[in-house]
Amino acid sequence: MDYEQQSLQQPFRFLDLPLEVRNAIYNVILCTPPPRVLWPLEQQDIVGFPKELCYVCHPFETQLLRVNRQIHSEAKDVMLRGNQFIRIRGRHAYGVAEIVHSIMQWRQLPILATTASFRASFKGFVMTHVIDWGRDVEASDAAQAVHDARDGDVDFVILRRDLDVFCETLTFVGVSCFEEFDTCSRHFVEIHNPFDDTLSPGFMSEVNQERLLQPYRDHFRGFKSVVLHGHVASNVAEAVRKDLADEQLANPDEALAGIQTAKDLGNTFFRRREFPKAAAAYWIAFSKARIVRYRNSWAKLSTQGGASFVHALAELHYQVCLNSAQNILTFIRETSDPNPREKALPAIRYIGRAEGSSALFVTDWRPTLAQMAKANFRMASTHRAMGDIRAAKVFIDRARLQAPGDQIIRREAEEIDAEARAQAGLGRLLH
């Protein structure tokens, strides 16, 4: 019997494959990133934000892991190294849950579909990040922060490959939404070592600890309460703390340029009729302006830039908000949205934020009559889109007084007046 016939008669044994090949197979089965979910347009808002979180199933338990002890050990080792599971926890109070859920929804970061009992018993995490805010506790009380987590709080699992985007977006959204988020929020970051009983007991070396913590060094600079503990070398922890203490203040010109660039990008998309992209760019410009204001470095930056910087910042914020509102209104008109009221509400909020620019940046800057006319024009157009002609007439009359020579405002006023007369005529028929 020749070799080929013998090979055909012998059953295939997975363990006969070289270890490198077996590891490659484990990696494909256990570590392949799940496909991105592409939500239909009707399940997105104007900015392209999906309305649902991105939950994905991960094959924690497969037939492969249960073949025998050797295969289980090899597969577990590859799974832990290739994925590096991270648990994110946060308090439901003080808006923490809302912030975390909004960033996971916006960026569509994959959340592993797990149960509470699984998360409580799973020993394969490389990190737990607990987000707390507004509690009067000592910074060293990290263990108690984890223990105090309650049902209804944030508790989910992500992979290390998504940690950088998570940290970047948490900082961006948190600071832009809440004043002194970098001062008041508390972050307890515990490093675990799930590799002690695996085939790679030395995997959590100082090099890999540094890689794991790099997103915090990149995005959490200036945060006042970030506690590192657990399986982390003292020199690594100290180096990270030193970087976090360095706020790396932007100069006033750089701060304004970053906002202006995002605003200009939004204008470009708007002219191309790419309204979701324009909305996203305007939102980034809006958020960057608020980040400048809400960072704990605001006092130093505003002093350095002086009144001219603060005036320019307030005016830029005002313009971005009005552009955002106009983008939403144009989107509603050109898409013939069947439910314009829901889509138009964000436009009203943006106009309100524009009018609050001076108070936000604590400045005596005031918009010009032409700028106020634009704000009232957009408010009138928004109420008209929502079907509230009475409110639309109030705002368009203000805009007409502030900019009597503006032809666009005059045409809008004439159309609103005509609709108001038509509604009044219908009303008389009912008496």
C-alpha positions as a Markdown table, in Angstrom:
| # | Residue | x | y | z |
|---|---|---|---|---|
| 1 | Met | 0.0 | 0.0 | 0.0 |
| 2 | Asp | 1.5 | 3.3 | -1.1 |
| 3 | Tyr | 1.7 | 6.5 | 1.0 |
| 4 | Glu | -1.3 | 8.1 | -0.7 |
| 5 | Gln | -3.6 | 5.1 | 0.0 |
| 6 | Gln | -2.5 | 5.1 | 3.7 |
| 7 | Ser | -3.3 | 8.8 | 3.9 |
| 8 | Leu | -6.7 | 8.3 | 2.6 |
| 9 | Gln | -7.5 | 5.5 | 5.1 |
| 10 | Gln | -6.2 | 7.4 | 8.1 |
| 11 | Pro | -8.6 | 9.9 | 9.7 |
| 12 | Phe | -7.7 | 13.5 | 9.8 |
| 13 | Arg | -6.3 | 14.6 | 13.2 |
| 14 | Phe | -6.4 | 18.3 | 13.9 |
| 15 | Leu | -3.5 | 18.0 | 16.3 |
| 16 | Asp | -1.3 | 16.6 | 13.5 |
| 17 | Leu | -1.3 | 20.1 | 12.0 |
| 18 | Pro | 1.7 | 22.4 | 13.0 |
| 19 | Leu | 1.0 | 24.6 | 16.0 |
| 20 | Glu | 1.3 | 27.7 | 13.8 |
| 21 | Val | -1.5 | 26.4 | 11.5 |
| 22 | Arg | -3.7 | 25.5 | 14.5 |
| 23 | Asn | -3.2 | 29.0 | 16.0 |
| 24 | Ala | -4.2 | 30.6 | 12.7 |
| 25 | Ile | -7.4 | 28.5 | 12.6 |
| 26 | Tyr | -8.2 | 29.5 | 16.3 |
| 27 | Asn | -7.6 | 33.1 | 15.3 |
| 28 | Val | -10.0 | 33.0 | 12.4 |
| 29 | Ile | -12.7 | 31.3 | 14.4 |
| 30 | Leu | -12.3 | 33.2 | 17.7 |
| 31 | Cys | -10.8 | 36.6 | 16.8 |
| 32 | Thr | -12.2 | 37.6 | 13.5 |
| 33 | Pro | -13.9 | 41.0 | 13.9 |
| 34 | Pro | -17.7 | 40.9 | 13.4 |
| 35 | Pro | -19.0 | 42.5 | 10.2 |
| 36 | Arg | -20.2 | 46.1 | 10.6 |
| 37 | Val | -23.9 | 46.6 | 10.7 |
| 38 | Leu | -25.0 | 49.0 | 7.9 |
| 39 | Trp | -28.3 | 50.5 | 9.1 |
| 40 | Pro | -30.9 | 51.6 | 6.5 |
| 41 | Leu | -31.4 | 55.3 | 6.1 |
| 42 | Glu | -34.8 | 55.2 | 7.8 |
| 43 | Gln | -33.1 | 53.9 | 10.9 |
| 44 | Gln | -30.7 | 56.8 | 11.1 |
| 45 | Asp | -31.1 | 60.5 | 11.9 |
| 46 | Ile | -29.8 | 63.3 | 9.8 |
| 47 | Val | -26.3 | 63.0 | 11.1 |
| 48 | Gly | -26.3 | 59.3 | 10.2 |
| 49 | Phe | -26.6 | 58.2 | 13.9 |
| 50 | Pro | -28.1 | 54.7 | 14.0 |
| 51 | Lys | -31.0 | 54.4 | 16.5 |
| 52 | Glu | -29.7 | 51.2 | 18.0 |
| 53 | Leu | -26.6 | 50.0 | 19.8 |
| 54 | Cys | -24.3 | 47.6 | 17.9 |
| 55 | Tyr | -24.5 | 44.2 | 19.8 |
| 56 | Val | -22.5 | 41.4 | 18.3 |
| 57 | Cys | -22.3 | 37.7 | 19.2 |
| 58 | His | -18.9 | 36.3 | 19.9 |
| 59 | Pro | -18.2 | 32.6 | 19.9 |
| 60 | Phe | -17.0 | 32.3 | 23.5 |
| 61 | Glu | -18.0 | 28.6 | 23.6 |
| 62 | Thr | -17.6 | 26.6 | 20.4 |
| 63 | Gln | -17.3 | 22.9 | 19.7 |
| 64 | Leu | -13.7 | 23.5 | 19.0 |
| 65 | Leu | -13.0 | 24.6 | 22.6 |
| 66 | Arg | -14.6 | 21.4 | 23.9 |
| 67 | Val | -12.7 | 18.8 | 21.8 |
| 68 | Asn | -10.1 | 18.1 | 24.4 |
| 69 | Arg | -7.9 | 19.7 | 27.0 |
| 70 | Gln | -5.0 | 20.5 | 24.7 |
| 71 | Ile | -7.2 | 22.2 | 22.1 |
| 72 | His | -9.0 | 24.1 | 24.8 |
| 73 | Ser | -5.8 | 25.4 | 26.2 |
| 74 | Glu | -4.4 | 26.4 | 22.8 |
| 75 | Ala | -7.7 | 28.0 | 21.7 |
| 76 | Lys | -8.2 | 29.9 | 25.0 |
| 77 | Asp | -4.7 | 31.3 | 24.7 |
| 78 | Val | -5.3 | 32.6 | 21.2 |
| 79 | Met | -8.8 | 33.9 | 22.1 |
| 80 | Leu | -7.6 | 35.9 | 25.1 |
| 81 | Arg | -4.5 | 37.3 | 23.3 |
| 82 | Gly | -6.3 | 38.1 | 20.1 |
| 83 | Asn | -9.4 | 39.8 | 21.6 |
| 84 | Gln | -8.3 | 41.2 | 24.9 |
| 85 | Phe | -11.7 | 41.6 | 26.5 |
| 86 | Ile | -12.4 | 44.9 | 28.4 |
| 87 | Arg | -15.3 | 45.5 | 30.7 |
| 88 | Ile | -16.8 | 49.0 | 30.8 |
| 89 | Arg | -18.9 | 50.0 | 33.9 |
| 90 | Gly | -20.5 | 53.2 | 34.8 |
| 91 | Arg | -23.0 | 54.8 | 37.2 |
| 92 | His | -26.6 | 55.4 | 35.9 |
| 93 | Ala | -26.7 | 58.7 | 37.7 |
| 94 | Tyr | -25.4 | 62.1 | 36.6 |
| 95 | Gly | -25.7 | 61.4 | 32.9 |
| 96 | Val | -22.9 | 58.8 | 32.7 |
| 97 | Ala | -25.1 | 56.2 | 31.2 |
| 98 | Glu | -26.4 | 58.6 | 28.7 |
| 99 | Ile | -22.9 | 59.7 | 27.6 |
| 100 | Val | -21.6 | 56.1 | 27.3 |
| 101 | His | -24.7 | 54.9 | 25.4 |
| 102 | Ser | -24.6 | 57.8 | 23.0 |
| 103 | Ile | -21.0 | 57.3 | 22.1 |
| 104 | Met | -21.5 | 53.6 | 21.6 |
| 105 | Gln | -24.5 | 54.3 | 19.4 |
| 106 | Trp | -22.8 | 57.1 | 17.4 |
| 107 | Arg | -19.6 | 55.2 | 16.7 |
| 108 | Gln | -21.3 | 51.8 | 16.4 |
| 109 | Leu | -18.6 | 50.2 | 18.5 |
| 110 | Pro | -19.3 | 46.5 | 18.8 |
| 111 | Ile | -20.6 | 45.5 | 22.2 |
| 112 | Leu | -20.3 | 41.8 | 22.9 |
| 113 | Ala | -23.7 | 40.3 | 23.7 |
| 114 | Thr | -23.2 | 38.9 | 27.2 |
| 115 | Thr | -25.3 | 38.3 | 30.3 |
| 116 | Ala | -24.8 | 39.8 | 33.7 |
| 117 | Ser | -23.9 | 36.4 | 35.2 |
| 118 | Phe | -21.3 | 35.8 | 32.5 |
| 119 | Arg | -19.7 | 39.2 | 33.1 |
| 120 | Ala | -19.6 | 38.5 | 36.8 |
| 121 | Ser | -18.0 | 35.1 | 36.4 |
| 122 | Phe | -15.7 | 35.6 | 33.4 |
| 123 | Lys | -12.0 | 35.6 | 34.3 |
| 124 | Gly | -10.7 | 36.6 | 30.9 |
| 125 | Phe | -10.8 | 40.4 | 31.1 |
| 126 | Val | -7.6 | 42.3 | 30.6 |
| 127 | Met | -9.1 | 45.5 | 32.0 |
| 128 | Thr | -12.1 | 46.9 | 33.8 |
| 129 | His | -12.8 | 50.7 | 33.4 |
| 130 | Val | -15.3 | 52.1 | 35.9 |
| 131 | Ile | -16.7 | 55.5 | 35.2 |
| 132 | Asp | -18.0 | 57.5 | 38.1 |
| 133 | Trp | -19.1 | 61.1 | 38.4 |
| 134 | Gly | -20.1 | 63.5 | 41.2 |
| 135 | Arg | -19.5 | 61.2 | 44.1 |
| 136 | Asp | -17.5 | 62.5 | 47.1 |
| 137 | Val | -15.1 | 59.6 | 47.5 |
| 138 | Glu | -11.4 | 59.2 | 47.8 |
| 139 | Ala | -9.6 | 58.6 | 44.5 |
| 140 | Ser | -8.0 | 55.4 | 45.9 |
| 141 | Asp | -11.4 | 53.9 | 46.6 |
| 142 | Ala | -11.4 | 52.0 | 43.3 |
| 143 | Ala | -12.4 | 48.6 | 44.7 |
| 144 | Gln | -15.5 | 50.2 | 46.3 |
| 145 | Ala | -16.4 | 51.9 | 43.1 |
| 146 | Val | -16.6 | 48.5 | 41.4 |
| 147 | His | -18.4 | 46.9 | 44.3 |
| 148 | Asp | -21.1 | 49.6 | 44.4 |
| 149 | Ala | -22.2 | 49.1 | 40.8 |
| 150 | Arg | -26.0 | 48.5 | 40.7 |
| 151 | Asp | -28.4 | 47.0 | 38.2 |
| 152 | Gly | -29.3 | 49.5 | 35.5 |
| 153 | Asp | -25.8 | 51.0 | 35.5 |
| 154 | Val | -23.6 | 50.7 | 32.4 |
| 155 | Asp | -22.0 | 47.3 | 32.1 |
| 156 | Phe | -20.8 | 45.8 | 28.8 |
| 157 | Val | -17.8 | 44.2 | 27.1 |
| 158 | Ile | -15.7 | 45.6 | 24.3 |
| 159 | Leu | -12.4 | 44.5 | 22.7 |
| 160 | Arg | -9.1 | 46.2 | 23.0 |
| 161 | Arg | -9.1 | 47.1 | 19.3 |
| 162 | Asp | -12.0 | 49.4 | 20.0 |
| 163 | Leu | -10.6 | 51.0 | 23.2 |
| 164 | Asp | -8.8 | 53.9 | 21.5 |
| 165 | Val | -12.0 | 55.0 | 19.7 |
| 166 | Phe | -14.0 | 54.5 | 23.0 |
| 167 | Cys | -11.6 | 56.7 | 25.0 |
| 168 | Glu | -11.4 | 59.4 | 22.2 |
| 169 | Thr | -15.1 | 59.6 | 21.9 |
| 170 | Leu | -15.8 | 59.5 | 25.6 |
| 171 | Thr | -13.5 | 62.5 | 26.1 |
| 172 | Phe | -15.0 | 64.3 | 23.1 |
| 173 | Val | -18.6 | 63.8 | 24.0 |
| 174 | Gly | -18.2 | 64.0 | 27.8 |
| 175 | Val | -16.3 | 67.3 | 27.7 |
| 176 | Ser | -18.5 | 68.9 | 25.0 |
| 177 | Cys | -21.7 | 68.1 | 26.9 |
| 178 | Phe | -20.7 | 68.7 | 30.5 |
| 179 | Glu | -18.7 | 71.5 | 32.0 |
| 180 | Glu | -15.6 | 70.2 | 33.8 |
| 181 | Phe | -16.2 | 66.6 | 32.8 |
| 182 | Asp | -12.4 | 66.2 | 32.9 |
| 183 | Thr | -12.4 | 67.5 | 36.5 |
| 184 | Cys | -15.5 | 65.9 | 37.9 |
| 185 | Ser | -15.5 | 62.5 | 36.3 |
| 186 | Arg | -13.6 | 59.7 | 38.0 |
| 187 | His | -12.1 | 56.8 | 36.1 |
| 188 | Phe | -10.9 | 53.6 | 37.9 |
| 189 | Val | -8.9 | 51.5 | 35.5 |
| 190 | Glu | -7.9 | 48.1 | 36.8 |
| 191 | Ile | -5.5 | 45.9 | 34.8 |
| 192 | His | -6.0 | 42.1 | 35.1 |
| 193 | Asn | -3.8 | 39.2 | 34.1 |
| 194 | Pro | -5.9 | 36.4 | 32.7 |
| 195 | Phe | -2.9 | 34.7 | 31.2 |
| 196 | Asp | -1.4 | 33.1 | 34.4 |
| 197 | Asp | -2.9 | 29.7 | 33.6 |
| 198 | Thr | -2.6 | 29.9 | 29.8 |
| 199 | Leu | 0.2 | 28.9 | 27.4 |
| 200 | Ser | 1.4 | 32.6 | 27.5 |
| 201 | Pro | 1.8 | 33.4 | 31.2 |
| 202 | Gly | 4.1 | 36.3 | 30.4 |
| 203 | Phe | 1.8 | 38.0 | 28.0 |
| 204 | Met | 0.9 | 40.9 | 30.3 |
| 205 | Ser | 4.5 | 42.3 | 30.2 |
| 206 | Glu | 5.3 | 45.9 | 30.7 |
| 207 | Val | 5.3 | 46.4 | 26.9 |
| 208 | Asn | 1.7 | 45.1 | 26.6 |
| 209 | Gln | 0.6 | 47.0 | 29.7 |
| 210 | Glu | 1.8 | 50.2 | 28.0 |
| 211 | Arg | 0.0 | 49.3 | 24.8 |
| 212 | Leu | -3.2 | 48.7 | 26.7 |
| 213 | Leu | -3.0 | 52.0 | 28.5 |
| 214 | Gln | -1.9 | 54.1 | 25.5 |
| 215 | Pro | -5.4 | 55.3 | 24.7 |
| 216 | Tyr | -5.6 | 57.0 | 28.1 |
| 217 | Arg | -2.2 | 58.7 | 27.5 |
| 218 | Asp | -3.5 | 59.9 | 24.1 |
| 219 | His | -7.0 | 61.1 | 25.1 |
| 220 | Phe | -7.2 | 61.6 | 28.9 |
| 221 | Arg | -4.6 | 64.4 | 29.4 |
| 222 | Gly | -5.8 | 66.9 | 31.9 |
| 223 | Phe | -8.3 | 64.5 | 33.6 |
| 224 | Lys | -7.9 | 65.0 | 37.3 |
| 225 | Ser | -9.0 | 61.6 | 38.6 |
| 226 | Val | -7.8 | 58.5 | 36.7 |
| 227 | Val | -6.8 | 55.7 | 39.1 |
| 228 | Leu | -4.6 | 52.9 | 37.8 |
| 229 | His | -4.4 | 49.7 | 39.8 |
| 230 | Gly | -4.3 | 46.0 | 39.5 |
| 231 | His | -1.7 | 44.1 | 37.5 |
| 232 | Val | 0.3 | 47.2 | 36.4 |
| 233 | Ala | 4.0 | 47.8 | 36.9 |
| 234 | Ser | 4.7 | 50.8 | 39.2 |
| 235 | Asn | 6.9 | 52.5 | 36.6 |
| 236 | Val | 4.3 | 52.0 | 33.8 |
| 237 | Ala | 1.6 | 53.5 | 36.1 |
| 238 | Glu | 3.8 | 56.4 | 37.1 |
| 239 | Ala | 4.7 | 57.2 | 33.4 |
| 240 | Val | 1.0 | 57.2 | 32.5 |
| 241 | Arg | 0.1 | 59.4 | 35.5 |
| 242 | Lys | 2.8 | 61.9 | 34.4 |
| 243 | Asp | 1.4 | 62.1 | 30.9 |
| 244 | Leu | -2.2 | 62.5 | 32.2 |
| 245 | Ala | -1.0 | 65.5 | 34.4 |
| 246 | Asp | 0.3 | 67.2 | 31.3 |
| 247 | Glu | -2.7 | 69.1 | 29.9 |
| 248 | Gln | -0.9 | 70.1 | 26.6 |
| 249 | Leu | -2.8 | 73.4 | 26.3 |
| 250 | Ala | -3.7 | 74.4 | 22.8 |
| 251 | Asn | -3.0 | 78.1 | 21.9 |
| 252 | Pro | -6.0 | 80.3 | 21.1 |
| 253 | Asp | -5.2 | 80.3 | 17.3 |
| 254 | Glu | -5.1 | 76.5 | 17.2 |
| 255 | Ala | -8.4 | 76.3 | 19.1 |
| 256 | Leu | -10.2 | 78.6 | 16.7 |
| 257 | Ala | -8.6 | 77.0 | 13.6 |
| 258 | Gly | -9.8 | 73.5 | 14.6 |
| 259 | Ile | -13.4 | 74.8 | 14.9 |
| 260 | Gln | -13.2 | 76.8 | 11.7 |
| 261 | Thr | -11.9 | 73.8 | 9.7 |
| 262 | Ala | -14.8 | 71.6 | 10.8 |
| 263 | Lys | -17.2 | 74.4 | 10.0 |
| 264 | Asp | -15.7 | 74.9 | 6.6 |
| 265 | Leu | -16.0 | 71.2 | 5.9 |
| 266 | Gly | -19.7 | 71.3 | 6.9 |
| 267 | Asn | -20.2 | 74.2 | 4.5 |
| 268 | Thr | -18.6 | 72.2 | 1.7 |
| 269 | Phe | -20.8 | 69.2 | 2.3 |
| 270 | Phe | -23.9 | 71.5 | 2.5 |
| 271 | Arg | -23.2 | 73.0 | -0.9 |
| 272 | Arg | -22.9 | 69.5 | -2.3 |
| 273 | Arg | -26.3 | 68.6 | -0.8 |
| 274 | Glu | -24.6 | 65.9 | 1.4 |
| 275 | Phe | -26.7 | 66.9 | 4.4 |
| 276 | Pro | -25.8 | 64.0 | 6.8 |
| 277 | Lys | -22.1 | 64.6 | 6.3 |
| 278 | Ala | -22.6 | 68.4 | 6.7 |
| 279 | Ala | -24.5 | 67.7 | 10.0 |
| 280 | Ala | -21.7 | 65.6 | 11.3 |
| 281 | Ala | -19.1 | 68.2 | 10.4 |
| 282 | Tyr | -21.1 | 71.0 | 12.0 |
| 283 | Trp | -21.6 | 68.8 | 15.1 |
| 284 | Ile | -17.9 | 68.3 | 15.4 |
| 285 | Ala | -17.3 | 72.0 | 15.1 |
| 286 | Phe | -20.0 | 72.7 | 17.7 |
| 287 | Ser | -18.5 | 70.1 | 20.1 |
| 288 | Lys | -15.0 | 71.5 | 19.7 |
| 289 | Ala | -16.1 | 74.9 | 20.6 |
| 290 | Arg | -17.8 | 73.6 | 23.8 |
| 291 | Ile | -14.8 | 71.5 | 24.6 |
| 292 | Val | -12.6 | 74.6 | 24.6 |
| 293 | Arg | -15.1 | 76.2 | 27.0 |
| 294 | Tyr | -15.7 | 73.2 | 29.3 |
| 295 | Arg | -12.1 | 72.0 | 29.6 |
| 296 | Asn | -10.6 | 72.8 | 33.0 |
| 297 | Ser | -7.9 | 74.8 | 31.1 |
| 298 | Trp | -10.5 | 77.4 | 30.0 |
| 299 | Ala | -9.4 | 80.0 | 32.5 |
| 300 | Lys | -5.8 | 79.9 | 31.3 |
| 301 | Leu | -6.7 | 79.8 | 27.6 |
| 302 | Ser | -9.1 | 82.6 | 27.8 |
| 303 | Thr | -6.6 | 84.8 | 29.7 |
| 304 | Gln | -3.9 | 84.0 | 27.2 |
| 305 | Gly | -6.2 | 84.8 | 24.2 |
| 306 | Gly | -7.9 | 87.8 | 25.7 |
| 307 | Ala | -11.2 | 89.4 | 24.8 |
| 308 | Ser | -10.6 | 89.2 | 21.0 |
| 309 | Phe | -10.2 | 85.4 | 21.3 |
| 310 | Val | -13.3 | 84.9 | 23.4 |
| 311 | His | -15.3 | 87.2 | 21.0 |
| 312 | Ala | -14.2 | 85.2 | 18.0 |
| 313 | Leu | -15.0 | 81.9 | 19.7 |
| 314 | Ala | -18.5 | 83.1 | 20.7 |
| 315 | Glu | -19.2 | 84.3 | 17.1 |
| 316 | Leu | -17.9 | 81.1 | 15.6 |
| 317 | His | -20.1 | 79.1 | 17.9 |
| 318 | Tyr | -23.1 | 81.3 | 16.9 |
| 319 | Gln | -22.4 | 80.7 | 13.2 |
| 320 | Val | -21.9 | 77.0 | 13.6 |
| 321 | Cys | -25.3 | 76.6 | 15.4 |
| 322 | Leu | -27.1 | 78.6 | 12.8 |
| 323 | Asn | -25.5 | 76.6 | 9.9 |
| 324 | Ser | -26.5 | 73.4 | 11.7 |
| 325 | Ala | -30.1 | 74.6 | 11.9 |
| 326 | Gln | -30.2 | 75.6 | 8.2 |
| 327 | Asn | -28.7 | 72.3 | 7.2 |
| 328 | Ile | -31.5 | 70.5 | 9.0 |
| 329 | Leu | -34.2 | 72.7 | 7.5 |
| 330 | Thr | -32.9 | 72.2 | 3.9 |
| 331 | Phe | -32.7 | 68.5 | 4.5 |
| 332 | Ile | -36.4 | 68.4 | 5.6 |
| 333 | Arg | -37.5 | 70.4 | 2.6 |
| 334 | Glu | -35.5 | 68.5 | 0.0 |
| 335 | Thr | -36.4 | 65.0 | 1.3 |
| 336 | Ser | -40.1 | 65.8 | 1.8 |
| 337 | Asp | -39.9 | 64.1 | 5.3 |
| 338 | Pro | -43.3 | 62.7 | 6.3 |
| 339 | Asn | -42.6 | 63.6 | 10.0 |
| 340 | Pro | -40.9 | 67.0 | 9.9 |
| 341 | Arg | -41.7 | 67.9 | 13.5 |
| 342 | Glu | -39.3 | 65.3 | 14.9 |
| 343 | Lys | -36.5 | 66.3 | 12.5 |
| 344 | Ala | -37.0 | 70.0 | 13.1 |
| 345 | Leu | -36.7 | 70.0 | 16.9 |
| 346 | Pro | -32.9 | 69.8 | 16.8 |
| 347 | Ala | -32.9 | 72.9 | 14.6 |
| 348 | Ile | -34.8 | 74.8 | 17.3 |
| 349 | Arg | -32.3 | 73.6 | 19.9 |
| 350 | Tyr | -29.3 | 74.7 | 17.7 |
| 351 | Ile | -30.9 | 78.2 | 17.3 |
| 352 | Gly | -31.4 | 78.4 | 21.1 |
| 353 | Arg | -27.7 | 77.5 | 21.6 |
| 354 | Ala | -26.7 | 80.1 | 19.2 |
| 355 | Glu | -28.5 | 82.8 | 21.1 |
| 356 | Gly | -26.8 | 81.6 | 24.3 |
| 357 | Ser | -23.3 | 82.0 | 22.9 |
| 358 | Ser | -22.4 | 85.1 | 24.9 |
| 359 | Ala | -23.5 | 83.5 | 28.2 |
| 360 | Leu | -21.7 | 80.3 | 27.4 |
| 361 | Phe | -18.4 | 82.0 | 26.8 |
| 362 | Val | -18.9 | 84.7 | 29.4 |
| 363 | Thr | -18.4 | 87.6 | 27.0 |
| 364 | Asp | -20.0 | 90.9 | 26.1 |
| 365 | Trp | -19.9 | 89.9 | 22.4 |
| 366 | Arg | -23.3 | 90.4 | 20.7 |
| 367 | Pro | -24.5 | 89.3 | 17.3 |
| 368 | Thr | -25.1 | 92.0 | 14.6 |
| 369 | Leu | -28.6 | 92.8 | 13.4 |
| 370 | Ala | -27.9 | 90.8 | 10.3 |
| 371 | Gln | -26.9 | 87.8 | 12.4 |
| 372 | Met | -30.0 | 88.1 | 14.6 |
| 373 | Ala | -32.1 | 88.3 | 11.5 |
| 374 | Lys | -30.7 | 85.0 | 10.3 |
| 375 | Ala | -31.5 | 83.4 | 13.7 |
| 376 | Asn | -35.1 | 84.7 | 13.6 |
| 377 | Phe | -35.4 | 83.7 | 9.9 |
| 378 | Arg | -34.3 | 80.1 | 10.7 |
| 379 | Met | -36.6 | 79.9 | 13.7 |
| 380 | Ala | -39.5 | 81.1 | 11.6 |
| 381 | Ser | -38.7 | 78.5 | 8.9 |
| 382 | Thr | -38.4 | 75.8 | 11.5 |
| 383 | His | -41.8 | 76.6 | 13.0 |
| 384 | Arg | -43.3 | 76.7 | 9.5 |
| 385 | Ala | -41.8 | 73.3 | 8.7 |
| 386 | Met | -43.5 | 72.0 | 11.9 |
| 387 | Gly | -46.8 | 73.5 | 10.9 |
| 388 | Asp | -46.9 | 76.2 | 13.6 |
| 389 | Ile | -47.7 | 79.2 | 11.4 |
| 390 | Arg | -48.5 | 81.5 | 14.3 |
| 391 | Ala | -45.1 | 81.1 | 15.8 |
| 392 | Ala | -43.5 | 81.3 | 12.4 |
| 393 | Lys | -45.1 | 84.7 | 11.8 |
| 394 | Val | -43.8 | 86.1 | 15.1 |
| 395 | Phe | -40.2 | 85.2 | 14.2 |
| 396 | Ile | -40.3 | 86.2 | 10.6 |
| 397 | Asp | -41.7 | 89.6 | 11.5 |
| 398 | Arg | -38.7 | 90.1 | 13.8 |
| 399 | Ala | -36.3 | 89.1 | 11.0 |
| 400 | Arg | -38.0 | 91.5 | 8.6 |
| 401 | Leu | -37.5 | 94.4 | 11.0 |
| 402 | Gln | -33.8 | 93.5 | 11.6 |
| 403 | Ala | -33.0 | 93.0 | 7.8 |
| 404 | Pro | -35.7 | 94.9 | 5.8 |
| 405 | Gly | -33.6 | 94.7 | 2.6 |
| 406 | Asp | -33.1 | 90.9 | 2.7 |
| 407 | Gln | -35.0 | 89.4 | -0.3 |
| 408 | Ile | -34.9 | 85.9 | 1.0 |
| 409 | Ile | -36.4 | 87.0 | 4.4 |
| 410 | Arg | -39.0 | 89.1 | 2.5 |
| 411 | Arg | -40.1 | 86.1 | 0.3 |
| 412 | Glu | -40.4 | 83.8 | 3.4 |
| 413 | Ala | -42.4 | 86.5 | 5.2 |
| 414 | Glu | -44.8 | 86.8 | 2.2 |
| 415 | Glu | -45.3 | 83.0 | 2.1 |
| 416 | Ile | -45.9 | 82.8 | 5.9 |
| 417 | Asp | -48.4 | 85.7 | 5.7 |
| 418 | Ala | -50.2 | 83.9 | 2.9 |
| 419 | Glu | -50.4 | 80.7 | 5.0 |
| 420 | Ala | -51.5 | 82.6 | 8.0 |
| 421 | Arg | -54.4 | 84.3 | 6.1 |
| 422 | Ala | -55.4 | 80.9 | 4.6 |
| 423 | Gln | -55.5 | 79.4 | 8.1 |
| 424 | Ala | -57.5 | 82.3 | 9.4 |
| 425 | Gly | -60.0 | 81.9 | 6.5 |
| 426 | Leu | -60.5 | 78.3 | 7.3 |
| 427 | Gly | -61.0 | 79.1 | 10.9 |
| 428 | Arg | -63.8 | 81.5 | 10.1 |
| 429 | Leu | -65.6 | 78.8 | 8.2 |
| 430 | Leu | -65.8 | 76.8 | 11.4 |
| 431 | His | -67.7 | 79.5 | 13.5 |
